[in-house]
């Protein structure tokens, strides 16, 4: 009878062990199902964002068409820059010189009236650079 008692205890312990393992497997199954659902949701969100990116790229391509930009620039009176208007970066001047050009100064006239004037920043003309 001693062996039967040991065998029944082992059987009960194995039964509890089996129940524990089954519980763990069931928990893992539910966790995998939850993660699969989360993965599907993330993939759907990525697909939606990729569609939005395609729409934004198409919209940008439409808005950045050279013909459209040229027409808008013409409406605003803008013209392409010419070589005579381009200078080297080091010839532009310092921040203080540019700030001085923004200041409006009242210039008194002999008649007693005053005229608002601004200083023009010194920018060399192309061809004079390096002389």
C-alpha positions as CSV (number, residue, x, y, z in Angstrom):
1,X,0.0,0.0,0.0
2,X,3.0,2.3,0.4
3,X,3.6,2.3,-3.3
4,X,0.0,3.1,-4.0
5,X,0.1,6.1,-1.8
6,X,3.3,7.4,-3.4
7,X,1.9,6.7,-6.8
8,X,-1.3,8.5,-6.0
9,X,0.7,11.5,-4.7
10,X,2.9,11.5,-7.8
11,X,-0.3,11.2,-10.0
12,X,-1.9,14.2,-8.1
13,X,1.4,16.2,-8.4
14,X,1.5,15.4,-12.1
15,X,-2.1,16.4,-12.5
16,X,-1.4,19.8,-10.8
17,X,1.7,20.2,-13.0
18,X,-0.4,19.4,-16.1
19,X,-3.0,21.9,-15.0
20,X,-0.4,24.5,-14.5
21,X,1.2,23.9,-17.9
22,X,-2.2,23.9,-19.5
23,X,-2.9,27.2,-17.8
24,X,0.4,28.7,-19.0
25,X,-0.3,27.5,-22.6
26,X,-3.8,28.9,-22.5
27,X,-2.4,32.3,-21.3
28,X,0.2,32.2,-24.0
29,X,-2.4,31.5,-26.6
30,X,-4.5,34.5,-25.5
31,X,-1.4,36.7,-25.4
32,X,-0.4,35.6,-28.9
33,X,-4.0,36.4,-30.1
34,X,-3.8,39.8,-28.5
35,X,-0.4,40.5,-30.1
36,X,-1.7,39.4,-33.5
37,X,-4.7,41.7,-33.3
38,X,-2.3,44.6,-32.3
39,X,-0.1,43.7,-35.3
40,X,-3.1,43.8,-37.6
41,X,-4.1,47.2,-36.2
42,X,-0.5,48.6,-36.7
43,X,-0.3,47.3,-40.2
44,X,-3.7,48.9,-41.0
45,X,-2.5,52.2,-39.6
46,X,0.8,52.0,-41.6
47,X,-1.2,51.2,-44.8
48,X,-3.4,54.2,-44.1
49,X,-0.4,56.5,-43.4
50,X,1.3,55.3,-46.6
51,X,-1.9,56.3,-48.5
52,X,-1.9,59.7,-46.9
53,X,1.8,60.1,-47.8
54,X,1.0,59.2,-51.5
55,X,-1.8,61.9,-51.5
56,X,0.5,64.5,-49.9
57,X,3.3,63.7,-52.5
58,X,0.8,64.1,-55.3
59,X,-0.5,67.3,-53.9
60,X,3.1,68.6,-53.5
61,X,3.9,67.6,-57.1
62,X,0.8,69.5,-58.3
63,X,1.6,72.6,-56.2
64,X,5.3,72.7,-57.1
65,X,4.8,72.5,-60.9
66,X,7.2,75.0,-62.5
67,X,4.4,76.4,-64.8
68,X,2.2,77.1,-61.8
69,X,4.9,78.7,-59.8
70,X,5.9,80.9,-62.8
71,X,2.3,82.0,-63.2
72,X,2.0,82.8,-59.4
73,X,5.4,84.7,-59.5
74,X,4.2,86.7,-62.5
75,X,1.0,87.6,-60.7
76,X,3.1,88.9,-57.8
77,X,5.4,90.9,-60.1
78,X,8.4,88.7,-59.4
79,X,11.1,88.2,-61.9
80,X,13.9,85.6,-62.1
81,X,17.1,86.8,-60.6
82,X,19.7,88.0,-63.0
83,X,23.5,87.7,-62.7
84,X,23.7,91.4,-61.9
85,X,21.7,90.9,-58.7
86,X,23.8,88.0,-57.4
87,X,26.7,88.6,-55.0
88,X,29.0,86.4,-53.1
89,X,27.9,85.6,-49.5
90,X,31.0,87.2,-48.0
91,X,30.1,90.5,-49.8
92,X,26.7,90.9,-48.2
93,X,28.0,92.6,-45.1
94,X,27.6,92.0,-41.4
95,X,24.4,91.8,-39.4
96,X,25.0,95.2,-38.0
97,X,25.4,96.7,-41.5
98,X,22.2,95.1,-42.6
99,X,20.3,96.2,-39.4
100,X,21.5,99.8,-40.1
101,X,19.9,99.6,-43.6
102,X,16.5,98.8,-42.0
103,X,16.6,101.9,-39.7
104,X,14.6,104.9,-40.9
105,X,16.2,108.3,-40.2
106,X,14.5,111.7,-40.5
107,X,16.6,113.9,-42.8
108,X,15.9,117.6,-42.2
109,X,15.4,119.7,-45.3
110,X,16.3,123.4,-45.6
111,X,12.6,124.2,-45.7
112,X,12.3,122.9,-42.2
113,X,10.5,119.7,-43.2
114,X,12.0,116.3,-42.8
115,X,12.1,113.3,-45.1
116,X,12.4,109.7,-43.9
117,X,15.4,107.9,-45.5
118,X,17.1,104.6,-45.1
119,X,20.8,103.8,-45.6
120,X,21.5,101.3,-48.4
121,X,23.8,98.4,-47.5
122,X,27.1,98.4,-49.4
123,X,27.0,95.6,-51.9
124,X,29.6,95.5,-54.6
125,X,28.5,95.3,-58.2
126,X,29.4,92.1,-60.1
127,X,32.7,92.8,-61.9
128,X,33.9,95.1,-59.2
129,X,34.4,92.2,-56.7
130,X,38.0,91.6,-56.1
131,X,39.3,95.0,-57.4
